């Protein structure tokens, strides 16, 4: 398995040796596996942060809805 980076977009992919040999050239360049790991791991942590923010927002929204329902029922 080899890691390739697209010079134009900056995307890093991991492909088998044969496919990497065919793709390597002016657009795709070989990079180390460590660079690929950095990109994939940071992406996962960013996704986790975004998901946790969404959960926090939904909890807050639920609390507001409950509060509004209680106010309507008491009125």
Secondary structure in CASP SS format (residue, H / E / C, confidence):
PFRMAT SS
TARGET T0000
AUTHOR 0000-0000-0000
METHOD secondary structure of the structure
MODEL  1
X C 1.00
X E 1.00
X E 1.00
X E 1.00
X E 1.00
X E 1.00
X C 1.00
X C 1.00
X C 1.00
X C 1.00
X C 1.00
X E 1.00
X E 1.00
X E 1.00
X E 1.00
X C 1.00
X H 1.00
X H 1.00
X H 1.00
X H 1.00
X H 1.00
X H 1.00
X H 1.00
X E 1.00
X C 1.00
X C 1.00
X C 1.00
X E 1.00
X E 1.00
X E 1.00
X E 1.00
X C 1.00
X H 1.00
X H 1.00
X H 1.00
X H 1.00
X H 1.00
X H 1.00
X H 1.00
X H 1.00
X H 1.00
X H 1.00
X H 1.00
X H 1.00
X H 1.00
X H 1.00
X H 1.00
X H 1.00
X H 1.00
X H 1.00
X H 1.00
X H 1.00
X H 1.00
X H 1.00
X H 1.00
X H 1.00
X H 1.00
X H 1.00
X H 1.00
X H 1.00
X H 1.00
X H 1.00
X H 1.00
X H 1.00
X H 1.00
X H 1.00
X H 1.00
X H 1.00
X H 1.00
X H 1.00
X H 1.00
X H 1.00
X H 1.00
X H 1.00
X C 1.00
END
